[in-house]
Amino acid sequence: MRNSRSNGSTAGRPDVLAELMALQEMSVAQLREKWEALFDAPAPNGSRGNLELRLGYRIQELALGGLGRETRRTLDVLAEEVAAGKLGGLVSDPRKPAPGTKLMREWEGEEHVVTVLADGFEWQGRRFKSLSAAVRAITGVNWNGWRFFGLDRTGGVK
């Protein structure tokens, strides 16, 4: 499906660029009409942003060619592995420290220690799926667990 004439860039293709720019000016109803024209199917219920992104990809795909055969084959294999549960354990929250890490915080005069587990967190012998759930048990109110322990987005301390 790859277009052999294309170098993969929209530069020098004012028709594609104009179509992409026009998406931003369209109403949601117009985006849905465009969807039906390009996909030959009703538009999904979704946000305007999602419609714009997917339509933009489709416009470029039709003009410049889609994914190569080998890339499609690789994605199909990965999708089958995910569906079979073979890759389920590979995706994790990048903020989460390594299992065994002890997170310590003083709250109302008492020191609390939460242990990071491979599949969640533990506090006072109780297991939690999320750090926020453990913090809720500690404080009695909803908190962002990462913020409560002063962790930044990459798992380091602020």
Stockholm file with secondary structure:
# STOCKHOLM 1.0

chainA/1-158         MRNSRSNGSTAGRPDVLAELMALQEMSVAQLREKWEALFDAPAPNGSRGNLELRLGYRIQELALGGLGRETRRTLDVLAEEVAAGKLGGLVSDPRKPAPGTKLMREWEGEEHVVTVLADGFEWQGRRFKSLSAAVRAITGVNWNGWRFFGLDRTGGVK
#=GR chainA/1-158 SS CBCTTCCSCCTTCHHHHHHHHHHHHSCHHHHHHHHHHHHSSCCCSCCHHHHHHHHHHHHHHHHHBCCCHHHHHHHHHHHHHHHTTSSGGGCCCTTSCCTTCEEEEEETTEEEEEEEETTEEEETTEEESSHHHHHHHHHSSCCCHHHHTTBCTTSCBC
#=GC SS_cons         CBCTTCCSCCTTCHHHHHHHHHHHHSCHHHHHHHHHHHHSSCCCSCCHHHHHHHHHHHHHHHHHBCCCHHHHHHHHHHHHHHHTTSSGGGCCCTTSCCTTCEEEEEETTEEEEEEEETTEEEETTEEESSHHHHHHHHHSSCCCHHHHTTBCTTSCBC
//
